[in-house]
Amino acid sequence: MLPLYRFADDRSALQEQLHRSVSVDASVQSAVDDILYHVRHHGDRAVLDYTERFQGISLSSMRSMLVAPEEIDAARANADREFVALLEEAYNNIVRFHQHEVEKSFFYEADGGVLLGQRVTPMEKALLYVPGGKASYPSSLLMNAAPATVAGVHDMFVTTPCDASGAVNPDILVAASVAGIRSVYKLGGAQAIAAFAYGTETIPKVDIITGPGNKYVALAKKQVFGHVSIDSIAGPSEVVIIADEFANPEFIVLDMFAQAEHDPDASSVLITPSASLAAAVQRHVETCLPTMLRRDIIAQSLQHNGAIVLVESLEEACTVSDMIAPEHLELHVNHPWDILPQLHHAGAIFMGEYSCETVGDYFAGPNHTLPTSGTARFFSPLSVRDFVKHTSIISYSKKQLQHTGEKIAAFADREGLQAHAEAVRARLRVL
């Protein structure tokens, strides 16, 4: 059963239940610090050692850590044709969406012959981290590759954990082929993040690292930020569903299960003004749960991180949702566009009961790499903007420096920076 709260009566208990932040156990922190230190100072040797220790595979050299292009080609040649076509269609949808995000450089002429502007240029090297191990996530590769490709990143590298035999899941290799990526590494965990953040004798240092991973990967990304750019610190996944009395309880339950089956730490929350809908959802949970292959994980997730919140109105439902700032927000209401202006904090908003999160996870086009743990208050989905940088362009004329130079020097004087002021005045003396 899902915990039930009335927002008017249980606000403090609800906040305690739904408060989510990225927290790290001290032992994880210590382990990641150790990995980062040794990879930074011992390069390839440390990477090989950690790969043997954590992935259970002994590689003779770093050369064997790179998937051969022939393996990528063979994976695609041997793949189910319908699956390849599905990946291609999904990738085209994702690329098409991100093409609308492209920013243009701009220049304009100000007074006195001054030319000002901003140049937008892509980053040169990007690492796309794709989780692996027990599961395969080709969708994650496509979602990371598309905005990087549209941005114009020159060199893209994929890294993903291999199995005990040293093989990468073929679905990942097919997705890499669809995205046009030829550099795929059999490397996972914090050691992968360290290797590409710092560079080793054989692994290139990149400019940005994107993609989700376990708590070791998330913390490693946080620690190397500054040496490289990163997308965000990903926590457990989450969905909030706002529903009115007309919503379909089966749709709601399956959407909550879809989130909960990821991880016991995943969060699924229903917010509704309808007590009858809340009761129907509880009944469907009990009926549907035994039919789920991952029912144990779903049950843990719903019990510890799920909730049904009864509110007085849809307006109050929006207030509760903004308090959570969810990664995914579904609107199972008759008129979703009417309440959209009242919602301010969410990674992605799914409009209407037929816009389920699964559509966004795989196929629609907007990126599924989204801010978690309440960070939708200040973070955005992965986009083309993450893979570009902006450079200011300033072309000042002699005429305008004559006109404004003493004002600028006086500003520097006010801050006590003599050389700043004199750098301007020296030019004024020449003029």
C-alpha positions in Angstrom: 0.0 0.0 0.0 1.1 3.5 -0.7 1.4 5.9 2.3 -1.5 8.4 2.2 -1.2 12.0 3.3 -3.6 14.9 3.4 -1.6 18.0 2.5 -3.6 20.3 4.8 -3.0 18.0 7.9 0.3 16.2 7.2 2.5 18.9 5.6 5.5 18.3 7.9 5.3 14.5 7.6 4.8 14.8 3.9 7.9 17.0 3.6 9.9 14.5 5.5 8.7 11.6 3.4 9.4 13.4 0.1 12.6 15.3 0.9 15.2 14.0 -1.5 18.8 15.0 -1.8 21.9 13.5 -3.1 23.7 12.1 0.0 26.8 10.0 0.0 28.0 7.5 2.5 31.4 8.2 4.0 32.8 4.9 2.7 31.7 5.8 -0.8 33.3 9.2 -0.6 36.6 7.6 0.7 36.6 5.0 -2.1 36.0 7.5 -4.8 38.7 9.8 -3.5 41.1 6.9 -3.6 40.2 6.0 -7.1 40.5 9.5 -8.4 43.9 10.0 -6.7 45.4 6.8 -8.1 44.1 7.2 -11.6 45.3 10.8 -11.8 48.8 9.9 -10.6 49.2 6.4 -12.0 47.2 6.6 -15.2 46.7 3.4 -17.3 48.1 1.1 -14.6 45.5 2.3 -12.1 42.7 2.0 -14.6 43.6 -1.6 -15.4 43.9 -2.5 -11.7 40.5 -1.0 -10.8 38.9 -2.7 -13.8 40.2 -6.1 -12.6 39.1 -5.3 -9.1 35.6 -4.0 -9.7 34.6 -5.5 -13.1 36.2 -8.8 -12.5 38.1 -8.8 -15.8 41.9 -8.7 -16.4 42.9 -6.8 -19.5 46.4 -7.2 -20.8 46.7 -3.6 -22.0 44.7 -0.5 -22.5 44.4 -1.3 -26.2 42.1 -4.2 -25.3 39.9 -1.8 -23.4 38.8 -0.2 -26.6 36.1 -2.0 -28.6 37.3 -2.9 -32.0 35.4 -1.2 -34.9 34.8 -4.7 -36.3 32.9 -5.6 -33.1 30.6 -2.6 -33.5 29.9 -3.4 -37.2 29.3 -7.1 -36.3 26.8 -6.1 -33.5 24.8 -4.0 -36.0 25.0 -6.7 -38.7 23.7 -9.4 -36.3 21.1 -7.3 -34.7 17.4 -7.7 -35.3 16.4 -5.5 -38.2 13.3 -4.1 -36.4 15.4 -3.1 -33.4 17.9 -1.3 -35.6 15.0 0.5 -37.3 13.5 1.4 -33.9 16.8 2.9 -32.7 17.2 4.9 -36.0 13.7 6.3 -35.7 14.1 7.2 -32.0 17.5 8.8 -32.7 16.1 10.9 -35.6 13.3 12.1 -33.3 15.9 13.1 -30.6 18.1 14.9 -33.1 15.2 16.7 -34.6 14.1 18.0 -31.2 17.6 19.1 -30.2 18.1 21.0 -33.5 15.6 23.5 -32.2 17.9 24.3 -29.3 20.8 25.5 -31.5 22.1 28.9 -30.6 23.6 31.3 -33.0 26.6 33.6 -32.5 25.6 37.3 -32.6 27.2 40.6 -33.2 25.9 44.2 -33.0 27.4 47.6 -33.5 27.2 50.0 -30.5 27.9 53.7 -30.3 31.2 55.0 -31.6 32.1 52.2 -33.9 32.2 49.6 -31.2 31.5 46.0 -32.3 30.2 43.6 -29.6 29.0 40.0 -29.7 29.1 36.5 -28.6 30.5 33.5 -30.4 29.0 30.0 -29.8 31.5 27.1 -30.3 31.2 23.4 -29.6 33.3 21.6 -27.1 36.0 19.5 -28.8 35.8 16.3 -26.7 32.9 14.7 -24.8 32.6 11.5 -22.8 29.2 9.9 -22.9 28.9 7.5 -19.9 26.4 4.7 -20.4 25.4 2.5 -17.4 25.9 -1.2 -17.9 26.4 -4.4 -15.9 23.1 -6.2 -15.2 21.1 -4.1 -17.7 21.6 -2.4 -21.0 20.5 1.2 -21.8 20.9 2.0 -25.5 18.4 4.8 -25.0 20.9 6.5 -22.7 23.5 6.5 -25.4 21.2 8.0 -27.9 20.0 10.7 -25.5 23.6 11.7 -24.8 24.9 11.5 -28.4 22.1 13.5 -30.1 22.7 16.9 -28.4 26.4 16.5 -28.6 26.2 15.7 -32.4 23.8 18.6 -33.0 26.2 20.9 -31.0 29.0 19.9 -33.3 31.3 18.1 -30.8 34.2 16.9 -32.8 35.3 13.8 -30.8 32.7 11.7 -28.8 33.7 8.8 -26.7 31.4 6.2 -25.1 32.4 4.2 -22.1 30.3 1.5 -20.5 31.0 -1.5 -18.2 31.7 -4.8 -19.9 30.7 -8.2 -18.6 33.1 -10.8 -17.0 34.1 -12.0 -20.4 35.1 -8.6 -21.6 32.2 -8.1 -23.9 30.0 -5.0 -24.2 26.3 -5.5 -24.5 25.6 -5.6 -28.3 22.6 -3.3 -28.0 24.9 -0.6 -26.8 27.2 -1.2 -29.7 24.3 -1.0 -32.1 23.2 2.3 -30.6 26.7 3.6 -30.9 26.7 2.6 -34.6 23.3 4.4 -35.1 24.7 7.5 -33.5 27.9 7.3 -35.6 30.2 6.8 -32.7 33.3 4.5 -33.2 35.2 5.0 -29.9 33.6 2.7 -27.3 35.5 1.7 -24.2 34.9 -1.3 -21.9 35.2 0.8 -18.8 32.8 1.7 -16.0 32.7 3.2 -12.5 34.5 6.0 -10.9 37.8 4.9 -12.6 36.2 5.6 -16.0 35.2 9.2 -14.9 38.7 9.8 -13.5 40.4 8.5 -16.7 38.6 10.8 -19.0 38.6 13.8 -16.6 42.3 13.7 -16.1 43.5 11.8 -19.2 46.0 8.9 -19.0 48.8 7.7 -21.3 46.2 6.3 -23.7 42.8 7.8 -22.7 42.1 11.3 -23.9 41.2 14.1 -21.5 37.7 15.4 -22.4 36.0 18.7 -22.0 32.6 17.4 -20.7 31.3 14.2 -19.1 27.6 13.4 -19.4 25.4 10.4 -18.6 24.0 8.7 -15.5 25.6 6.1 -13.3 25.6 4.6 -9.8 26.5 6.5 -6.7 30.2 6.0 -7.3 29.9 7.5 -10.8 27.7 10.4 -9.6 30.2 11.3 -6.8 33.2 11.0 -9.2 31.5 13.4 -11.6 30.9 15.8 -8.8 34.5 15.6 -7.7 36.1 16.1 -11.1 33.8 19.1 -11.9 36.2 22.0 -12.6 38.7 19.7 -14.4 35.9 19.1 -16.9 32.3 20.2 -17.3 29.5 17.8 -16.3 25.8 17.6 -17.0 24.5 17.1 -13.4 24.7 14.9 -10.4 22.0 12.3 -11.0 20.1 10.8 -8.1 17.4 8.1 -8.0 14.6 8.6 -10.6 11.3 10.1 -9.6 7.8 10.8 -11.0 4.9 13.0 -9.7 1.5 12.5 -11.2 -1.2 15.2 -10.8 -4.6 13.6 -11.4 -8.2 14.7 -11.2 -11.3 12.6 -10.6 -11.6 11.7 -14.3 -8.1 10.0 -14.5 -7.6 6.3 -15.3 -6.3 4.5 -12.1 -4.7 1.8 -14.2 -2.7 4.3 -16.2 -1.5 6.0 -13.0 -0.5 2.7 -11.3 1.5 1.5 -14.2 3.2 4.8 -14.6 4.1 4.7 -10.9 5.4 1.1 -11.3 7.4 2.2 -14.3 9.3 4.6 -12.1 9.5 2.3 -9.1 10.9 -0.7 -11.0 14.2 1.2 -11.6 15.4 1.2 -8.0 14.1 0.8 -4.4 15.2 4.5 -4.0 13.1 5.7 -6.9 10.1 7.8 -6.0 6.5 7.7 -7.3 3.9 10.2 -6.0 0.3 10.8 -6.9 -1.3 14.1 -6.0 -5.0 14.4 -6.4 -8.1 16.2 -5.0 -10.1 13.0 -5.5 -10.4 10.6 -2.6 -12.2 8.1 -4.8 -9.4 8.1 -7.3 -6.9 7.6 -4.5 -8.8 4.6 -3.3 -9.0 3.2 -6.8 -5.3 3.6 -7.2 -4.6 1.7 -3.9 -6.8 -1.2 -5.1 -5.0 -1.3 -8.5 -1.6 -1.4 -6.8 -2.7 -4.5 -4.8 -4.1 -6.1 -8.0 -1.3 -5.3 -10.4 1.8 -5.7 -8.2 1.8 -9.5 -8.2 2.0 -9.5 -12.0 5.2 -7.5 -12.2 8.5 -9.2 -12.8 10.3 -6.6 -10.6 7.6 -6.6 -7.9 10.0 -6.8 -5.0 11.8 -3.6 -6.1 8.5 -1.9 -6.9 7.1 -2.7 -3.5 10.1 -1.4 -1.7 10.2 1.8 -3.7 6.4 2.5 -3.2 6.6 1.8 0.5 9.7 3.8 1.3 9.6 6.6 -1.3 6.1 6.6 -2.7 3.0 8.5 -1.6 -0.6 9.5 -2.4 -1.2 13.1 -1.4 -4.8 14.3 -1.1 -5.2 18.1 -1.7 -8.1 20.5 -1.8 -7.7 21.5 -5.5 -5.6 21.2 -8.5 -4.1 24.6 -7.6 -2.9 23.1 -4.3 -1.6 20.1 -6.2 0.6 22.4 -8.2 1.9 23.9 -5.0 2.9 20.4 -3.7 4.5 19.4 -7.0 6.6 22.6 -7.0 7.7 21.7 -3.4 9.0 18.4 -4.8 10.4 19.8 -8.0 10.2 16.3 -9.7 12.3 14.9 -12.5 9.2 13.8 -14.3 5.7 15.4 -13.9 2.6 13.8 -15.5 -0.6 15.7 -15.7 -3.6 13.2 -15.8 -6.2 15.9 -15.8 -8.9 16.9 -18.3 -7.3 20.3 -19.1 -3.5 20.0 -18.5 -2.7 23.2 -20.4 -4.9 25.2 -18.0 -2.7 24.3 -15.0 0.7 24.5 -16.8 1.2 28.2 -15.9 1.0 27.2 -12.2 3.9 24.7 -12.4 7.4 26.1 -12.2 9.8 23.3 -11.2 10.0 20.0 -13.1 12.6 18.4 -15.4 9.9 17.3 -17.9 6.2 17.8 -18.0 3.9 15.2 -19.7 0.7 16.7 -20.8 -2.4 14.4 -20.5 -2.8 10.8 -19.7 -1.6 9.6 -23.1 1.7 11.4 -22.7 3.2 8.8 -20.4 6.8 9.0 -19.2 7.8 5.9 -21.2 7.2 7.9 -24.4 9.7 10.5 -23.3 12.2 7.9 -22.1 12.6 6.3 -25.5 11.0 8.0 -28.4 9.4 11.4 -28.4 12.5 13.5 -28.8 13.1 15.7 -25.6 16.0 14.4 -23.6 15.4 11.9 -20.8 18.5 13.0 -18.9 16.8 15.2 -16.4 17.5 16.9 -13.0 16.6 14.8 -10.0 16.4 15.2 -6.2 14.7 18.6 -6.3 17.4 20.1 -8.5 14.8 20.9 -11.2 14.5 24.2 -9.3 17.8 25.2 -10.9 19.0 22.6 -13.3 17.7 21.8 -16.8 17.5 18.7 -19.0 20.6 17.7 -21.0 20.7 19.8 -24.2 22.8 21.2 -27.0 23.6 24.1 -24.6 25.6 21.7 -22.4 28.0 20.9 -25.3 28.8 24.4 -26.4 30.5 27.4 -24.8 30.1 31.1 -25.3 32.9 33.5 -25.9 32.4 37.3 -25.6 33.8 39.4 -28.5 34.7 43.0 -27.8 36.1 45.3 -30.5 36.5 48.9 -29.0 37.3 51.8 -31.2 39.7 54.7 -30.6 36.8 57.1 -30.8 34.8 55.4 -28.1 37.8 54.9 -25.8 38.4 58.7 -26.0 34.8 59.2 -25.1 34.4 56.8 -22.2 38.0 56.0 -21.2 38.1 58.3 -18.2 34.8 57.0 -16.8 36.2 53.5 -17.1 39.5 54.5 -15.3 37.5 56.2 -12.6 35.5 52.9 -12.1 38.8 51.1 -11.6 40.0 53.7 -9.2 37.0 53.2 -7.1 37.9 49.5 -6.8 41.4 50.4 -5.9 42.9 48.7 -9.0 45.6 51.2 -10.1 46.9 49.1 -13.0 43.5 48.7 -14.4 43.0 52.4 -14.5 46.4 53.2 -15.9 46.0 50.7 -18.7 43.2 52.9 -20.0 44.9 56.2 -19.2 48.0 55.2 -21.1 45.9 54.8 -24.2 44.2 58.0 -23.6 47.6 59.8 -23.5 48.5 58.3 -26.9 45.2 59.3 -28.3 
